[in-house]
Amino acid sequence: MAIGLTDAVVLGAIAGFTVYLGLPVAALHVSARSQSLLTGFAVGVLVFLLVEILVGVIEPIETGVERAAEGVAGLPVGLLVAAVVGLFVGLVGLVWLRSRRVAPGPGAPAVDGSRIALVVAGGIGLHNFSEGLAIGQAAATGAASLALLLVVGFALHNVTEGFAIATPLVGEQTRYQQLALLGLVAGGPTFLGTVIGLVVVSPVTSVLFLALAAGAILFVVPQLLRTAGGHASELGLATAIVVGFFAGLATELVLGLSMAT
């Protein structure tokens, strides 16, 4: 029996808005070195997220090509186009938008933490939309236990994602309204994707949004690394990145283990 619309909407909201649990890190007052290490940790989380996203883009395309080689179906042209368009718009589009901005005046920071946080939130939001689609599709097909496990796993994942969003704001004057907006941008799409996933099953849509998310993360990681440079040793920064990567992996393993039991 499929999960009802109301229950699925509640599940999507829970999974998405746990991103707020990681946002209070923006209120920390730490030394420049500690801020650099926090940024390195956030970069590690985003690198893991990028790997996870690219796997989600490549796997359905590979499966489609294999099915085409077996003569079962045609080439997955739609998936390929969605991947190329999404990655191009997500990365090149953001680079183009940045090039259209007026150069900062004397004394202005070279990197705007608020802008970086918004781009990170947007990239994670695109990724979370695809996660919402997975929850909605599981609920629509009657896989209630799978939908619940997805919610638990994605909710845990979103806490680390919230941390990655808020890290560029550490040490800046941050308003609660700003954090509320960032949480909505990152977590709201999970809710929206769950609702759409209940009625629409579209691998092309999922690949498109994942590719858009990959492009946004590729755009923002170098900027985060630029903010982290100079205040911590290369060894310390590299260690923070590795720790962040495995923190993201740990949340994914929790989801995998819970689904296997």
Secondary structure as UniProt FT lines:
FT   HELIX           5..17
FT   HELIX           18..27
FT   HELIX           32..69
FT   TURN            70..71
FT   HELIX           77..87
FT   HELIX           88..93
FT   HELIX           94..100
FT   TURN            106..107
FT   HELIX           113..140
FT   TURN            141..142
FT   HELIX           144..166
FT   HELIX           167..169
FT   TURN            170..171
FT   HELIX           176..197
FT   TURN            198..199
FT   HELIX           203..228
FT   TURN            229..231
FT   HELIX           234..260
//
